Amino acid sequence: MATSEFQVTGMTCGHCEMSVREEVGQIAGVADIAVSAQTGKLAVTGADTIDDAQILAAVEEAGYSAVRTS
């Protein structure tokens, strides 16, 4: 399992978290998603490394912006 972490800007509530979770969850290979509007953190875990560009595009589709932190 590989986990990628991102800092997401613009999330303020549980609905924001749900929007990000739904978009990122559509990416093939995603096994787990942890997202927090309070901290702005997003952690995406997959069996294999998932392309950052796909995750960033999904976050943008949800209406937010993100940068990779680790």
Residue frames as qw, qx, qy, qz and C-alpha x, y, z in Angstrom:
[[0.000, 0.887, 0.461, 0.000, 0.00, 0.00, 0.00],
 [0.404, 0.132, 0.008, 0.905, 1.18, 3.49, -0.84],
 [0.105, -0.833, -0.488, 0.240, -0.18, 6.66, 0.77],
 [0.325, 0.367, 0.132, 0.862, 0.03, 10.16, -0.68],
 [0.198, -0.681, -0.507, 0.490, -0.76, 13.21, 1.43],
 [0.216, 0.515, 0.323, 0.764, -2.04, 16.57, 0.23],
 [0.048, -0.394, -0.408, 0.822, -2.97, 19.94, 1.69],
 [0.104, 0.584, 0.679, 0.433, -6.38, 21.04, 0.40],
 [0.035, -0.160, -0.219, 0.962, -7.49, 24.67, 0.54],
 [0.366, -0.127, -0.318, -0.865, -11.07, 25.88, 0.63],
 [0.516, -0.337, -0.781, -0.106, -12.75, 23.09, 2.61],
 [0.190, -0.398, 0.327, -0.835, -14.87, 24.34, 5.52],
 [0.686, -0.151, 0.352, -0.619, -17.32, 21.58, 6.46],
 [0.597, -0.046, 0.799, -0.056, -18.38, 17.96, 6.25],
 [0.700, 0.637, 0.269, -0.180, -20.04, 18.54, 2.89],
 [0.249, 0.833, -0.472, -0.147, -16.67, 19.73, 1.55],
 [0.350, -0.404, 0.845, -0.012, -15.06, 16.53, 2.82],
 [0.701, 0.291, 0.631, -0.163, -17.78, 14.45, 1.18],
 [0.571, 0.790, -0.042, -0.221, -17.31, 16.21, -2.17],
 [0.087, 0.715, -0.688, -0.083, -13.56, 15.55, -2.15],
 [0.500, -0.181, 0.838, -0.124, -14.07, 11.95, -1.00],
 [0.739, 0.477, 0.415, -0.231, -16.58, 11.28, -3.81],
 [0.509, 0.808, -0.255, -0.154, -14.34, 12.68, -6.57],
 [0.029, -0.626, 0.779, -0.023, -11.12, 11.05, -5.36],
 [0.639, -0.061, 0.727, -0.245, -12.98, 7.78, -4.77],
 [0.782, 0.555, 0.119, -0.257, -13.69, 7.51, -8.51],
 [0.238, 0.731, -0.629, -0.118, -9.97, 7.08, -9.27],
 [0.942, 0.071, -0.321, -0.061, -9.05, 3.49, -10.10],
 [0.670, 0.205, -0.540, 0.467, -6.87, 1.87, -7.44],
 [0.186, -0.508, 0.358, -0.761, -7.89, 4.06, -4.49],
 [0.520, -0.208, -0.820, 0.122, -8.32, 1.86, -1.40],
 [0.381, -0.657, -0.519, 0.391, -8.78, 4.45, 1.36],
 [0.161, 0.622, 0.096, 0.760, -9.38, 8.18, 1.66],
 [0.408, -0.597, -0.476, 0.500, -8.93, 10.25, 4.81],
 [0.191, 0.522, 0.185, 0.811, -9.96, 13.89, 4.51],
 [0.324, -0.602, -0.526, 0.507, -10.41, 16.61, 7.13],
 [0.140, 0.840, 0.253, 0.460, -11.89, 20.05, 6.53],
 [0.505, -0.857, -0.030, 0.101, -10.57, 21.13, 9.94],
 [0.591, -0.522, 0.378, 0.486, -6.92, 20.46, 9.08],
 [0.470, 0.742, -0.247, -0.409, -7.20, 20.61, 5.27],
 [0.192, -0.445, 0.856, 0.180, -5.39, 17.29, 5.01],
 [0.881, 0.274, -0.069, -0.379, -6.14, 14.59, 2.45],
 [0.283, -0.436, 0.848, 0.104, -4.49, 11.16, 2.54],
 [0.828, 0.326, -0.162, -0.426, -5.08, 8.77, -0.35],
 [0.438, -0.386, 0.811, 0.032, -4.04, 5.13, -0.06],
 [0.816, 0.390, -0.191, -0.381, -3.88, 2.64, -2.91],
 [0.961, -0.087, 0.219, 0.143, -2.45, -0.78, -3.64],
 [0.670, 0.225, 0.169, 0.687, -0.04, 0.94, -6.03],
 [0.176, -0.384, -0.062, 0.904, 1.12, 4.53, -6.22],
 [0.325, 0.767, 0.553, 0.023, -1.63, 6.68, -7.71],
 [0.424, 0.381, 0.189, 0.800, -0.68, 9.46, -10.09],
 [0.154, -0.411, -0.359, 0.824, -0.68, 12.82, -8.27],
 [0.135, 0.037, -0.357, -0.924, -2.17, 14.51, -11.33],
 [0.377, -0.377, -0.770, -0.351, -5.29, 12.33, -11.07],
 [0.370, -0.532, -0.623, 0.438, -5.75, 13.17, -7.40],
 [0.119, -0.322, -0.060, 0.937, -5.17, 16.90, -7.94],
 [0.215, -0.125, -0.557, -0.792, -7.63, 16.88, -10.86],
 [0.394, -0.479, -0.779, -0.088, -10.26, 15.13, -8.72],
 [0.287, -0.504, -0.439, 0.686, -9.83, 17.67, -5.91],
 [0.014, 0.176, -0.211, -0.961, -10.16, 20.48, -8.44],
 [0.288, -0.295, -0.738, -0.534, -13.29, 18.84, -9.88],
 [0.375, -0.565, -0.694, 0.240, -14.74, 18.92, -6.35],
 [0.026, -0.923, -0.208, -0.323, -14.11, 22.68, -6.30],
 [0.557, -0.798, 0.159, 0.167, -10.92, 22.92, -4.25],
 [0.526, 0.708, -0.448, 0.149, -7.18, 23.15, -4.79],
 [0.877, -0.453, 0.143, 0.075, -4.44, 20.96, -3.33],
 [0.315, 0.743, -0.584, 0.084, -0.70, 20.51, -3.17],
 [0.890, -0.040, -0.436, 0.127, 1.25, 17.35, -2.40],
 [0.358, -0.831, 0.333, -0.267, 2.82, 17.37, 1.06],
 [0.334, -0.488, 0.806, -0.006, 4.37, 13.89, 1.21]]
